[in-house]
Amino acid sequence: MCSTGSSNQPRIWSHIWKLQVPERVRCFAWLVAHNRISCNEQRVKRHLSSSPFCYRCPLQVETPLHALRDCPPAAYTWSRLVPAERQFSFFSNSLEQWLSSNLKEEDKLGGDIPWNAYFSIGLWNLWKNRNDGAFNGIEKTLSPPSLLQATKIKADLWYKAWSAPRRVLGRRPVSLQRTPTEIGWSPPPAGWDKMNVDGAANGRQGPAGAGGILRNSEGRWIGGFVCSLGSCSAILAELWGIYHGLGVAWQQGSRALILETDSQMALQLIDKRTDPLHPHSTLLGAIRRRIARDWVVKLAHTYREGNRAADWLSKHSLVYPYGKLELTTPPQGIQHIIRDDCRGTTFTRSIVTAPHTHLAL
């Protein structure tokens, strides 16, 4: 839970997106990890406040670590949740070490709640209580014992709700099975075009990019693109791929389009209502506006075996200069993939399904 950090810390963001907690909590954890919450230290830098100090602790600069760990209400809460033998490292780590070690920890802490879920919900609850005090007056805040109890109750309720089985028959969870399935690219119906897109990211500080290929119902090349994105997360690269794929298809005259991606997470983010605090809300809004143009667009999930050409383009986008490059002819490296797709070449993949249903999980 509270091990000391090292230069080889796990990627914090990968632990955040795996948390079984509400979306708003994941978004908040992402903001904390990127030092983007509006504590007074940041508010002074943005000329939104004249004082960098904590409203409770007049001599303490309100950093994210102070607001969420060291301020008395936060310290009281954590001191009663964290085992005594782990408290020294918990209260002495840097912000990055503190987040990394706690967000990756899945040990259960009473009530079968993994610690990383408990920790992230605690962060959210502490921040809400801090905001009530900072903007509505200290009398509006919960006392430390009440704050502790509220955190325990909320963590228990939220985790139980968000960790329920995704598919149930009656009241029994559906058992899962793997079925060998042939996967390959399939052409769109007559009169439709298909845009396959993919994103690639080489670690937190490494390059990221996206690529896409547009083909007609006969599998013939219409156009494509590669886009070098600098440094960003894998999911952000996937979303940029979808955004640029829609733009290229529109410019090429497609008015009935199937857009395929192998990122189920990207499709879920586009499909559901996004919290304004979500780090990618602006890009998601731009994607939805492109979909809402005067055309028919269907977003679909495919597996990597059916997305080979876009996968090739996204990986090769990493070596291009920053920005988007539209392709008028297919690069030599994907011509054999396009031929395979036209021939109907498939690859065997083990697909997880729910038996006695037609739902792929």
N, C-alpha and C positions, 0 to 999 in steps of 0.2 A: 504493500500500500504506500509506503513512504520511503522507498529506497533512494539512496543518493543518485543524482543524475550523472550522466557521462556524456562524452562527445558522441557516442553512438546511440543516443536516445531513439526510441521508436518514433515513428511519425505520428505526432499528436492527432492530426486531422483524421487519420485512418481509424483511430480509436473513437473519435467523436461521432463519425457517421455510423458506427456500428452500435452506438448506445441504444438500448431499448427504452427510450424516454420520448416524450412529446417533441415535436419538431421545434417548438420555441426554445426548449431547453438545449437541444443540439446547436441551434443557431447562436444562443447565448454563449455556450462553451466555445464555439468557434471565435466569437468576438473577443472573449477573454484571452484565448490563445494568441490572438493577433494584436493584443493590447489596444483594442478599439472600443472598449466600454467607456462611457462618459463619466469617469471619476473626475474629481476636481483638478487633479494634475493635468488631465487632458483638456478639460474645459478652459483652463487658463491659457493653454497653448493655442486653443481655437478662439480665444478672445470672447468666451461665453461666460467667464467668471473672473473676478479680480483676486480670488483667494484660492490657493492650491491645497488648503488645509481641510482636514476632515471636519464635518460639522459637529461630530461628537468629541473629537480629540484635537483641540486647537493648536497643539504643537506638532502634529503629525501630518505630513503631506499625504493626501489621499491618493495613493497608487492603487492599481487593481488588487495587489497583494494585501495592502492594508484593508481595503474595503471588504474583501472576501475572506480574509483569514485572520488578520491581526487586530482589527477593531474589536472592542470588548464583546459586542453581541455575537460576532462571528467566532471569536476565540472561545467564548463560552459554549457555543453549539458544537464546534469541532472537538473541544476537550472532552465532551461527554459522548461523542460518537467514535472517536479514534482510540484504539486500545492504548493503555498507558505506555507500554514498551515501544510504541511506534511514534509517540508524540514528539520526541526530540527532532527526528528527521522531518516529520510533517510540518513543524513550525519553524524549521530553519532552512528549508530548501528555497532556491530561487523560484520565480514564477514558472519558468519553463520546466524545471525539474519537478516542481510541485504538481503541475497539471499532468505532465507525462506519466509520472509514477502512479497517480491516482486514477487517471482516465483509462489506463490499461489494466488496472487491477480488478479481477472478476471474482475474488473470494466473496463468499456470502457473509452478510452481516445481519443475522437475525431475520426472521420472516422470509428467508430465501431470496433476499434482495442482493444482487451483486454490488460490490462496493462502488464500482464506477457509476452505476445508475444512482445509487444513494448520494454519491459525491456531487454529480452534476445537478441533480434536483436540489441538493443543498445550496449549491452556488446560486441557482436561480431564485430560491426562496430568500436567501440572504440579500441579494441585490434588490429584490422587490421591497423588502423591509427597509433597506438603506434609502431607496428612493422615496418611500413614504415619509421617512424622517427628514430627508434633505429638502423636499419640496412642499410637504404638508404640515411639517412641524413634528418635533420629537415625540409629542404626546400621541401621535398617530401610529407610532411603531409598537411592535409587540415587545413585551419584556423578554429578556433572554430565555427564561424557562418556557414561556409561551411560544417563542420562536423555535426552540428546540422541539417542542411537542408538535407544532404545526409542520415542521420539516419531516418528522418521522411519519406523521399521518399522510402527508402528501406523497412522500416517497413510496409508501406502501400501496396507496390507491393507484397512483400513476403507473408504477411498475407492473402491478397485477393487470391493469387494463391494457398496457402496451405489450405485455409478453404473452397474452393469450394466444392459443393456436390460431394460425392464419386461416385454416380450413377446418371446419367441424361438420360432422354428420350427426344430427341430433345433439347430444351432449358429449359425445366421445370424440377426442382428437382423431384426425385422420392419420393413419400410418402411411409413411411414404415409401415408394419403391422406385428403383432406377430401371429405365427401359432403354435398351440400345435403339437408337433412332438414326436414320440417314439424314444428314443435314447438308444442304447446298443452296446456292443462289437460285431463285426462281424468277422468271420474267414477270412483269406486271401484265394485267389484261390488256387487250387491244384498246388503243386510245389513251392509255395511261403511260406515264414515265415512272421510273424508279430511281431515287437518289439514295445511295448507300453512303453513310458517313461513319467516321470513327475518330476518336481522340487518343493521343498518346502523351504521357508525361514521364519524364525520366527523373523521378525523385523530387523532393521539395525544392531544391535549389537548381536542379537541372533543367534542360530545355523541355518545352511542351509544344505540341502542335496538333493539327487536325487535317483531315483530308476527306474528299468525297468524290464519287463517280456517279454520273447521271446517264442512264441507258433507257432505250425504248422497249416496247413489248417484244422486239425480236432480239434483244440483248445487245444491240448496237450502241456504240459510244455516241453520246450527245455532247458531253462536256465533263469537266471535273475541276478540282481545285486542291491546292495545298495551302496551309496557313501556319506560319510560325508564330507562336504565341508568347515567346519569352519564357518566363517561369510561372507556372500555375499548377493547380491540382489536377488530377486525372478527371474528376467529374466536371470541372470547369472546362477542360479541353473538349470533353464530349459535348457539352452544351454549345461551345463555340462552333464545333463541327456542325451541329444541327442548325444553328443560326445561319452560318455561311452556306450550308447546303440548300436551305430554303431560298436564300438570295440568288444563288447561281441557277437553281431550277426556274425561278420566276424570270430571270433575265434571259434564259434560253427559250422561253415561251411555253413552258409546261403549265397546263391549267388543270390537269388531273394527275396528282402526284402521290406516290407511296414513298415515304421516307423511312428507311430502315436504319436502325442502330443496334449495336449489341450491348448497350448500356440500359438496363432495366431501370436503374436509379434515375437516369436523366429523363426517361419517359414519365416516371412517377412524379418527378418534380414539375414537369410541364403540365401534367394532367390535373394535379391537385392545386387547391388554393394555397398560395405561398404567403407565409408570414412576412410583413414588410421588413422585419429585421433579418430575414434570411440573407446571407452574404451574396447570393446570386439573384436576388429578386429583380434587379434592373434588367439583367440579361434575359431572365425568364419572361419578363413582360415584353421585351423586344421580340422574342421568339413567338409568343402568342399573337402579337400584332401581325407578324408576317404570315402566320397560319390563317388569320382572320381576313386576309385579302380576298379579292374576288376570284377564288379558285377552290378546288376541292383537294384537301390534303388529308392523307391518312398516315398517322405515325404508327410504326410497327416495330416489334422487337424481333431480332434474329440472333442467331448464335455466331460466334466468330467464324465457324466453317462456312457460313453463308454470307460473310462480310469480308472475304479475303482481299478483294481489290481495295476497299476503303482502308482496311488494316495496313496494307502495303503503303498506301499514300500517306496515312497519318504518321507512320514510322519514318518515312523519308522526308516528311515536312520538318523534322527536327534539324536538318542540315541546311534549310533554306534561310535567307535573311528574314528579319522580322517583317511580318505583314502577310497579306493574302496574294497568291498567284493563281490566276485562272488558267486552266489547261485547255488548249484547243484540240490537242491530239493525245492519245494515251501514251504515257511513258513506256519505254521498251520493257521495263521490269514487270509491268502488270499485263502485258499483252497475252502471255500464256494463261494468266488467271481469267481474263475475259473469255478466251477460247474455251477453257474448262467450264466456265459458267454457261456458255452457250450450248455446250455438249451435255449439260446436266450432271456434271461430276458431283458426287456426294462423298461425305466423310461420316463415319460412324461416331456418334456421341451418346453418352449415357445421360438420359434426361430424367430428372426427378419429377414424378407425377403422383397424384393422389389416386389410389385404386378405386374403381367403380365410379369414377367421375371423368370428365373430359377436361379437367383443369390442370394445366402445367404450372408448377410452382416455381 
